[in-house]
Amino acid sequence: MSIAKIGPHDLGGDDAGKVSPLSRDLQWWEKRIDALYRLLADDRRMILQVDELRAAIEALGDDVYARHDYYERWTLALRNLLIAKQVLDEAEIETRISQLKQNR
C-alpha cells in the first residue's frame, strides 16, 4: 500500500540528508519576519494564527518550497496571507519594494 504525500513539507521517510545539530544566529531580516508574525498573531491584533501560517507555507507548492529556506517561506506565506485577508494588497507591496530598491 502506497501513501500519497500531502505536500512538499511531508518527507514521509524520504532521504532528506543529515540534519545539522549546530544552530546559527538569525540574520536581521529573519528576526524581523519572526517579529512581524508575532505581532500579527498576538492577542491584541489576532490577524492570523499559527495554523494559517503553516497552511500557507505548505501551500507554496513543491518548487517554491524547495527553492527557499525557512524564513523565506515564512515571508512568502505571510505576504500571501496578508493579501488574502485584505490587510495589504499586491500594489502596496510592489510599491514598497520599489521604494526600498531605490533607497539602496
N, CA, C and O atoms as a GROMACS GRO file, in nm:
protein
  416
    1MET      N    1   0.083  -0.117   0.000
    1MET     CA    2   0.000   0.000   0.000
    1MET      C    3   0.088   0.124   0.000
    1MET      O    4   0.180   0.137   0.081
    2SER      N    5   0.059   0.214  -0.090
    2SER     CA    6   0.137   0.336  -0.100
    2SER      C    7   0.061   0.451  -0.037
    2SER      O    8  -0.061   0.462  -0.049
    3ILE      N    9   0.134   0.537   0.031
    3ILE     CA   10   0.073   0.652   0.096
    3ILE      C   11   0.116   0.776   0.019
    3ILE      O   12   0.235   0.802   0.002
    4ALA      N   13   0.018   0.852  -0.028
    4ALA     CA   14   0.046   0.974  -0.104
    4ALA      C   15   0.098   1.083  -0.010
    4ALA      O   16   0.054   1.096   0.104
    5LYS      N   17   0.192   1.161  -0.062
    5LYS     CA   18   0.240   1.275   0.014
    5LYS      C   19   0.132   1.382   0.019
    5LYS      O   20   0.051   1.394  -0.073
    6ILE      N   21   0.132   1.457   0.126
    6ILE     CA   22   0.031   1.562   0.138
    6ILE      C   23   0.085   1.700   0.106
    6ILE      O   24   0.008   1.796   0.102
    7GLY      N   25   0.213   1.713   0.082
    7GLY     CA   26   0.271   1.842   0.048
    7GLY      C   27   0.422   1.834   0.046
    7GLY      O   28   0.480   1.732   0.082
    8PRO      N   29   0.488   1.943   0.005
    8PRO     CA   30   0.634   1.943  -0.006
    8PRO      C   31   0.704   1.929   0.128
    8PRO      O   32   0.820   1.889   0.134
    9HIS      N   33   0.635   1.961   0.235
    9HIS     CA   34   0.692   1.951   0.369
    9HIS      C   35   0.690   1.807   0.420
    9HIS      O   36   0.759   1.774   0.517
   10ASP      N   37   0.611   1.721   0.357
   10ASP     CA   38   0.593   1.583   0.401
   10ASP      C   39   0.701   1.495   0.341
   10ASP      O   40   0.689   1.451   0.227
   11LEU      N   41   0.806   1.469   0.416
   11LEU     CA   42   0.917   1.389   0.366
   11LEU      C   43   0.888   1.240   0.379
   11LEU      O   44   0.949   1.159   0.309
   12GLY      N   45   0.798   1.204   0.466
   12GLY     CA   46   0.747   1.068   0.478
   12GLY      C   47   0.847   0.956   0.461
   12GLY      O   48   0.820   0.860   0.389
   13GLY      N   49   0.961   0.965   0.523
   13GLY     CA   50   1.059   0.858   0.515
   13GLY      C   51   1.159   0.874   0.401
   13GLY      O   52   1.252   0.794   0.389
   14ASP      N   53   1.142   0.977   0.317
   14ASP     CA   54   1.239   1.002   0.211
   14ASP      C   55   1.373   1.041   0.271
   14ASP      O   56   1.379   1.095   0.382
   15ASP      N   57   1.479   1.014   0.199
   15ASP     CA   58   1.610   1.055   0.243
   15ASP      C   59   1.624   1.205   0.221
   15ASP      O   60   1.632   1.252   0.108
   16ALA      N   61   1.626   1.279   0.330
   16ALA     CA   62   1.636   1.425   0.322
   16ALA      C   63   1.776   1.474   0.359
   16ALA      O   64   1.798   1.594   0.372
   17GLY      N   65   1.868   1.382   0.375
   17GLY     CA   66   2.002   1.420   0.414
   17GLY      C   67   2.014   1.439   0.565
   17GLY      O   68   1.916   1.426   0.638
   18LYS      N   69   2.134   1.470   0.608
   18LYS     CA   70   2.158   1.487   0.751
   18LYS      C   71   2.109   1.623   0.798
   18LYS      O   72   2.112   1.721   0.725
   19VAL      N   73   2.066   1.625   0.921
   19VAL     CA   74   2.026   1.750   0.986
   19VAL      C   75   2.140   1.794   1.074
   19VAL      O   76   2.188   1.718   1.158
   20SER      N   77   2.184   1.917   1.054
   20SER     CA   78   2.293   1.970   1.134
   20SER      C   79   2.244   2.002   1.275
   20SER      O   80   2.142   2.068   1.291
   21PRO      N   81   2.316   1.954   1.376
   21PRO     CA   82   2.277   1.985   1.514
   21PRO      C   83   2.323   2.125   1.557
   21PRO      O   84   2.291   2.170   1.666
   22LEU      N   85   2.397   2.192   1.470
   22LEU     CA   86   2.450   2.324   1.503
   22LEU      C   87   2.346   2.431   1.478
   22LEU      O   88   2.275   2.427   1.378
   23SER      N   89   2.337   2.526   1.567
   23SER     CA   90   2.248   2.638   1.545
   23SER      C   91   2.329   2.754   1.488
   23SER      O   92   2.452   2.753   1.491
   24ARG      N   93   2.259   2.851   1.436
   24ARG     CA   94   2.327   2.969   1.383
   24ARG      C   95   2.249   3.091   1.428
   24ARG      O   96   2.131   3.082   1.461
   25ASP      N   97   2.316   3.204   1.429
   25ASP     CA   98   2.247   3.328   1.461
   25ASP      C   99   2.156   3.365   1.345
   25ASP      O  100   2.192   3.349   1.228
   26LEU      N  101   2.038   3.414   1.378
   26LEU     CA  102   1.947   3.458   1.273
   26LEU      C  103   1.998   3.588   1.212
   26LEU      O  104   2.057   3.671   1.280
   27GLN      N  105   1.974   3.603   1.083
   27GLN     CA  106   2.007   3.728   1.015
   27GLN      C  107   1.905   3.833   1.055
   27GLN      O  108   1.796   3.799   1.103
   28TRP      N  109   1.937   3.961   1.036
   28TRP     CA  110   1.849   4.070   1.079
   28TRP      C  111   1.710   4.058   1.018
   28TRP      O  112   1.610   4.081   1.086
   29TRP      N  113   1.703   4.021   0.890
   29TRP     CA  114   1.572   4.015   0.824
   29TRP      C  115   1.490   3.896   0.875
   29TRP      O  116   1.367   3.902   0.878
   30GLU      N  117   1.557   3.788   0.914
   30GLU     CA  118   1.486   3.673   0.970
   30GLU      C  119   1.422   3.710   1.104
   30GLU      O  120   1.310   3.668   1.134
   31LYS      N  121   1.495   3.787   1.183
   31LYS     CA  122   1.440   3.834   1.311
   31LYS      C  123   1.318   3.923   1.286
   31LYS      O  124   1.221   3.917   1.362
   32ARG      N  125   1.323   4.004   1.184
   32ARG     CA  126   1.211   4.093   1.153
   32ARG      C  127   1.088   4.014   1.107
   32ARG      O  128   0.975   4.047   1.145
   33ILE      N  129   1.109   3.911   1.028
   33ILE     CA  130   0.996   3.828   0.983
   33ILE      C  131   0.933   3.757   1.102
   33ILE      O  132   0.811   3.749   1.112
   34ASP      N  133   1.016   3.706   1.191
   34ASP     CA  134   0.964   3.641   1.311
   34ASP      C  135   0.886   3.740   1.396
   34ASP      O  136   0.777   3.708   1.443
   35ALA      N  137   0.940   3.861   1.414
   35ALA     CA  138   0.871   3.964   1.492
   35ALA      C  139   0.740   4.006   1.425
   35ALA      O  140   0.639   4.026   1.493
   36LEU      N  141   0.741   4.018   1.294
   36LEU     CA  142   0.619   4.054   1.220
   36LEU      C  143   0.510   3.949   1.243
   36LEU      O  144   0.395   3.984   1.271
   37TYR      N  145   0.547   3.823   1.231
   37TYR     CA  146   0.450   3.717   1.257
   37TYR      C  147   0.394   3.728   1.399
   37TYR      O  148   0.273   3.720   1.419
   38ARG      N  149   0.482   3.747   1.497
   38ARG     CA  150   0.438   3.753   1.636
   38ARG      C  151   0.342   3.870   1.660
   38ARG      O  152   0.247   3.858   1.738
   39LEU      N  153   0.368   3.982   1.594
   39LEU     CA  154   0.277   4.097   1.607
   39LEU      C  155   0.142   4.068   1.541
   39LEU      O  156   0.038   4.102   1.596
   40LEU      N  157   0.145   4.007   1.424
   40LEU     CA  158   0.020   3.978   1.353
   40LEU      C  159  -0.065   3.874   1.427
   40LEU      O  160  -0.187   3.871   1.413
   41ALA      N  161   0.002   3.789   1.504
   41ALA     CA  162  -0.069   3.680   1.572
   41ALA      C  163  -0.091   3.704   1.721
   41ALA      O  164  -0.143   3.617   1.791
   42ASP      N  165  -0.051   3.822   1.770
   42ASP     CA  166  -0.063   3.843   1.915
   42ASP      C  167  -0.210   3.856   1.958
   42ASP      O  168  -0.300   3.867   1.875
   43ASP      N  169  -0.231   3.853   2.089
   43ASP     CA  170  -0.367   3.854   2.145
   43ASP      C  171  -0.442   3.984   2.116
   43ASP      O  172  -0.565   3.985   2.117
   44ARG      N  173  -0.371   4.091   2.090
   44ARG     CA  174  -0.436   4.219   2.063
   44ARG      C  175  -0.482   4.230   1.918
   44ARG      O  176  -0.593   4.275   1.891
   45ARG      N  177  -0.396   4.190   1.824
   45ARG     CA  178  -0.427   4.205   1.683
   45ARG      C  179  -0.503   4.085   1.626
   45ARG      O  180  -0.602   4.102   1.555
   46MET      N  181  -0.456   3.967   1.655
   46MET     CA  182  -0.517   3.842   1.610
   46MET      C  183  -0.551   3.843   1.459
   46MET      O  184  -0.659   3.801   1.419
   47ILE      N  185  -0.458   3.892   1.380
   47ILE     CA  186  -0.480   3.898   1.235
   47ILE      C  187  -0.464   3.760   1.173
   47ILE      O  188  -0.532   3.726   1.076
   48LEU      N  189  -0.374   3.680   1.229
   48LEU     CA  190  -0.360   3.543   1.182
   48LEU      C  191  -0.316   3.451   1.293
   48LEU      O  192  -0.275   3.495   1.401
   49GLN      N  193  -0.326   3.322   1.265
   49GLN     CA  194  -0.292   3.220   1.363
   49GLN      C  195  -0.184   3.128   1.306
   49GLN      O  196  -0.162   3.123   1.185
   50VAL      N  197  -0.117   3.058   1.395
   50VAL     CA  198  -0.006   2.973   1.355
   50VAL      C  199  -0.049   2.867   1.254
   50VAL      O  200   0.028   2.836   1.162
   51ASP      N  201  -0.168   2.812   1.267
   51ASP     CA  202  -0.210   2.710   1.172
   51ASP      C  203  -0.231   2.769   1.032
   51ASP      O  204  -0.213   2.700   0.932
   52GLU      N  205  -0.270   2.897   1.025
   52GLU     CA  206  -0.283   2.962   0.895
   52GLU      C  207  -0.146   2.982   0.830
   52GLU      O  208  -0.130   2.962   0.709
   53LEU      N  209  -0.049   3.021   0.911
   53LEU     CA  210   0.087   3.037   0.857
   53LEU      C  211   0.140   2.903   0.807
   53LEU      O  212   0.194   2.894   0.697
   54ARG      N  213   0.123   2.799   0.887
   54ARG     CA  214   0.169   2.666   0.847
   54ARG      C  215   0.103   2.623   0.716
   54ARG      O  216   0.171   2.575   0.625
   55ALA      N  217  -0.028   2.640   0.707
   55ALA     CA  218  -0.101   2.600   0.586
   55ALA      C  219  -0.056   2.682   0.465
   55ALA      O  220  -0.045   2.629   0.355
   56ALA      N  221  -0.030   2.811   0.487
   56ALA     CA  222   0.015   2.896   0.376
   56ALA      C  223   0.155   2.856   0.330
   56ALA      O  224   0.184   2.861   0.210
   57ILE      N  225   0.240   2.816   0.423
   57ILE     CA  226   0.374   2.768   0.386
   57ILE      C  227   0.363   2.639   0.305
   57ILE      O  228   0.428   2.623   0.202
   58GLU      N  229   0.280   2.548   0.352
   58GLU     CA  230   0.263   2.419   0.284
   58GLU      C  231   0.198   2.436   0.147
   58GLU      O  232   0.220   2.355   0.058
   59ALA      N  233   0.119   2.542   0.130
   59ALA     CA  234   0.050   2.567   0.003
   59ALA      C  235   0.139   2.634  -0.102
   59ALA      O  236   0.094   2.657  -0.214
   60LEU      N  237   0.262   2.667  -0.067
   60LEU     CA  238   0.350   2.733  -0.163
   60LEU      C  239   0.380   2.647  -0.284
   60LEU      O  240   0.414   2.698  -0.391
   61GLY      N  241   0.369   2.516  -0.268
   61GLY     CA  242   0.397   2.426  -0.379
   61GLY      C  243   0.538   2.370  -0.371
   61GLY      O  244   0.627   2.429  -0.311
   62ASP      N  245   0.556   2.256  -0.432
   62ASP     CA  246   0.683   2.184  -0.424
   62ASP      C  247   0.802   2.268  -0.468
   62ASP      O  248   0.903   2.275  -0.398
   63ASP      N  249   0.791   2.332  -0.585
   63ASP     CA  250   0.903   2.405  -0.642
   63ASP      C  251   0.942   2.524  -0.555
   63ASP      O  252   1.060   2.541  -0.523
   64VAL      N  253   0.845   2.606  -0.517
   64VAL     CA  254   0.873   2.723  -0.434
   64VAL      C  255   0.926   2.678  -0.298
   64VAL      O  256   1.023   2.735  -0.247
   65TYR      N  257   0.863   2.579  -0.239
   65TYR     CA  258   0.905   2.527  -0.109
   65TYR      C  259   1.051   2.481  -0.113
   65TYR      O  260   1.128   2.508  -0.021
   66ALA      N  261   1.088   2.410  -0.219
   66ALA     CA  262   1.223   2.355  -0.229
   66ALA      C  263   1.329   2.462  -0.255
   66ALA      O  264   1.444   2.447  -0.213
   67ARG      N  265   1.292   2.569  -0.322
   67ARG     CA  266   1.390   2.673  -0.360
   67ARG      C  267   1.416   2.775  -0.251
   67ARG      O  268   1.511   2.854  -0.262
   68HIS      N  269   1.336   2.776  -0.146
   68HIS     CA  270   1.351   2.878  -0.043
   68HIS      C  271   1.378   2.816   0.093
   68HIS      O  272   1.336   2.705   0.124
   69ASP      N  273   1.452   2.893   0.174
   69ASP     CA  274   1.481   2.843   0.308
   69ASP      C  275   1.368   2.879   0.404
   69ASP      O  276   1.267   2.936   0.363
   70TYR      N  277   1.385   2.844   0.527
   70TYR     CA  278   1.280   2.852   0.629
   70TYR      C  279   1.212   2.989   0.636
   70TYR      O  280   1.090   2.998   0.619
   71TYR      N  281   1.288   3.095   0.660
   71TYR     CA  282   1.227   3.227   0.675
   71TYR      C  283   1.187   3.288   0.541
   71TYR      O  284   1.100   3.376   0.538
   72GLU      N  285   1.246   3.245   0.433
   72GLU     CA  286   1.198   3.289   0.302
   72GLU      C  287   1.056   3.234   0.278
   72GLU      O  288   0.970   3.304   0.225
   73ARG      N  289   1.033   3.110   0.318
   73ARG     CA  290   0.898   3.053   0.308
   73ARG      C  291   0.801   3.128   0.399
   73ARG      O  292   0.687   3.153   0.360
   74TRP      N  293   0.844   3.162   0.518
   74TRP     CA  294   0.760   3.242   0.608
   74TRP      C  295   0.722   3.373   0.541
   74TRP      O  296   0.605   3.414   0.546
   75THR      N  297   0.819   3.440   0.479
   75THR     CA  298   0.796   3.569   0.414
   75THR      C  299   0.692   3.557   0.304
   75THR      O  300   0.598   3.637   0.297
   76LEU      N  301   0.709   3.458   0.218
   76LEU     CA  302   0.614   3.436   0.109
   76LEU      C  303   0.475   3.403   0.162
   76LEU      O  304   0.374   3.453   0.111
   77ALA      N  305   0.469   3.320   0.264
   77ALA     CA  306   0.341   3.281   0.322
   77ALA      C  307   0.272   3.400   0.389
   77ALA      O  308   0.151   3.418   0.373
   78LEU      N  309   0.347   3.481   0.463
   78LEU     CA  310   0.289   3.599   0.527
   78LEU      C  311   0.236   3.696   0.422
   78LEU      O  312   0.128   3.753   0.439
   79ARG      N  313   0.310   3.714   0.316
   79ARG     CA  314   0.266   3.800   0.206
   79ARG      C  315   0.132   3.751   0.151
   79ARG      O  316   0.038   3.828   0.136
   80ASN      N  317   0.125   3.623   0.122
   80ASN     CA  318   0.002   3.565   0.068
   80ASN      C  319  -0.114   3.579   0.164
   80ASN      O  320  -0.226   3.610   0.123
   81LEU      N  321  -0.089   3.556   0.293
   81LEU     CA  322  -0.195   3.568   0.393
   81LEU      C  323  -0.244   3.712   0.408
   81LEU      O  324  -0.365   3.735   0.418
   82LEU      N  325  -0.152   3.808   0.409
   82LEU     CA  326  -0.192   3.947   0.425
   82LEU      C  327  -0.273   3.997   0.306
   82LEU      O  328  -0.363   4.080   0.320
   83ILE      N  329  -0.241   3.947   0.188
   83ILE     CA  330  -0.320   3.980   0.070
   83ILE      C  331  -0.457   3.912   0.078
   83ILE      O  332  -0.559   3.976   0.054
   84ALA      N  333  -0.459   3.785   0.112
   84ALA     CA  334  -0.586   3.711   0.121
   84ALA      C  335  -0.679   3.770   0.226
   84ALA      O  336  -0.801   3.769   0.208
   85LYS      N  337  -0.622   3.822   0.335
   85LYS     CA  338  -0.704   3.880   0.442
   85LYS      C  339  -0.731   4.029   0.419
   85LYS      O  340  -0.792   4.095   0.502
   86GLN      N  341  -0.685   4.079   0.305
   86GLN     CA  342  -0.705   4.219   0.264
   86GLN      C  343  -0.646   4.318   0.364
   86GLN      O  344  -0.699   4.428   0.382
   87VAL      N  345  -0.537   4.278   0.428
   87VAL     CA  346  -0.463   4.370   0.514
   87VAL      C  347  -0.376   4.459   0.426
   87VAL      O  348  -0.364   4.579   0.451
   88LEU      N  349  -0.317   4.401   0.325
   88LEU     CA  350  -0.238   4.470   0.222
   88LEU      C  351  -0.287   4.422   0.087
   88LEU      O  352  -0.353   4.318   0.076
   89ASP      N  353  -0.254   4.499  -0.016
   89ASP     CA  354  -0.282   4.446  -0.150
   89ASP      C  355  -0.151   4.441  -0.228
   89ASP      O  356  -0.050   4.499  -0.189
   90GLU      N  357  -0.157   4.370  -0.338
   90GLU     CA  358  -0.038   4.347  -0.420
   90GLU      C  359   0.030   4.479  -0.459
   90GLU      O  360   0.153   4.489  -0.455
   91ALA      N  361  -0.049   4.578  -0.496
   91ALA     CA  362   0.008   4.707  -0.539
   91ALA      C  363   0.085   4.775  -0.427
   91ALA      O  364   0.192   4.831  -0.450
   92GLU      N  365   0.031   4.770  -0.304
   92GLU     CA  366   0.101   4.830  -0.189
   92GLU      C  367   0.236   4.762  -0.167
   92GLU      O  368   0.336   4.829  -0.142
   93ILE      N  369   0.237   4.632  -0.177
   93ILE     CA  370   0.361   4.557  -0.156
   93ILE      C  371   0.462   4.591  -0.264
   93ILE      O  372   0.578   4.619  -0.234
   94GLU      N  373   0.420   4.590  -0.390
   94GLU     CA  374   0.510   4.619  -0.501
   94GLU      C  375   0.563   4.762  -0.494
   94GLU      O  376   0.680   4.787  -0.525
   95THR      N  377   0.478   4.857  -0.455
   95THR     CA  378   0.522   4.996  -0.440
   95THR      C  379   0.630   5.006  -0.334
   95THR      O  380   0.732   5.073  -0.354
   96ARG      N  381   0.609   4.940  -0.220
   96ARG     CA  382   0.707   4.946  -0.112
   96ARG      C  383   0.838   4.879  -0.152
   96ARG      O  384   0.946   4.928  -0.117
   97ILE      N  385   0.830   4.770  -0.223
   97ILE     CA  386   0.952   4.703  -0.271
   97ILE      C  387   1.030   4.796  -0.363
   97ILE      O  388   1.152   4.806  -0.352
   98SER      N  389   0.961   4.864  -0.453
   98SER     CA  390   1.027   4.959  -0.544
   98SER      C  391   1.095   5.071  -0.466
   98SER      O  392   1.208   5.109  -0.498
   99GLN      N  393   1.027   5.123  -0.364
   99GLN     CA  394   1.085   5.229  -0.282
   99GLN      C  395   1.212   5.181  -0.213
   99GLN      O  396   1.312   5.252  -0.209
  100LEU      N  397   1.206   5.061  -0.158
  100LEU     CA  398   1.323   5.008  -0.089
  100LEU      C  399   1.440   4.987  -0.184
  100LEU      O  400   1.555   5.012  -0.147
  101LYS      N  401   1.412   4.940  -0.304
  101LYS     CA  402   1.518   4.919  -0.403
  101LYS      C  403   1.582   5.051  -0.444
  101LYS      O  404   1.702   5.056  -0.466
  102GLN      N  405   1.502   5.157  -0.455
  102GLN     CA  406   1.555   5.290  -0.492
  102GLN      C  407   1.642   5.348  -0.383
  102GLN      O  408   1.735   5.423  -0.411
  103ASN      N  409   1.615   5.314  -0.259
  103ASN     CA  410   1.688   5.370  -0.147
  103ASN      C  411   1.814   5.292  -0.110
  103ASN      O  412   1.878   5.323  -0.009
  104ARG      N  413   1.849   5.194  -0.188
  104ARG     CA  414   1.969   5.116  -0.155
  104ARG      C  415   2.094   5.198  -0.168
  104ARG      O  416   2.204   5.147  -0.144
   0.00000   0.00000   0.00000
